Amino acid sequence: MGVSPAADDTALPIRMLNDRLLVAIDGEAGERRSSAGIVIPATAAVGKRLAWAQVKAVGQHVRQVEVGDRVLFDPDERAEVELEGRTYLLLREKDVHAVATPGVAGEGTGLYL
C-alpha cells in the first residue's frame, strides 16, 4: 500500500510507515445539527464523543483500512501534522474503532456516538 495519493489525486509529500494512518478529520468540532434539525451547540455536555475522518495515506502494514475509507476514532488519541498548509491527524490502525460501509454512510452517518 505504501505511498498513497490524496483525494484530489496529488501525491502527499510523506510516506506512512508500519501501521500508521494519515487522516483528514470530517467537518469541525463546532455546533452540529441532529437528524430532526435541532441545533446542538459545541458547548453541549456530551459523553466521550468519537469523530469521523477520511483516510489519506496508509503504512505498509495496515490491513483493514484503505485510502478513501471513512474511519471512526477517538479524537483524544491523536497527533496532528501540517502538510502543504492542511492539518492532518496521525493514527495507528489499532486506534480505529470502525470503518464506514461504502454506499451506506455518506457525508454524515447519522450516528451520534
Secondary structure, 3 states (H helix, E strand, C coil): CCCCECCCCCECCCCCCCCEEEEEECCCCCCEECCCCCEECCCCCCCCCCEEEEEEEECCCCCCCCCCCEEEECCCCCEEEEECCEEEEEEEHHHEEEECCCCCCCCCCCCCC
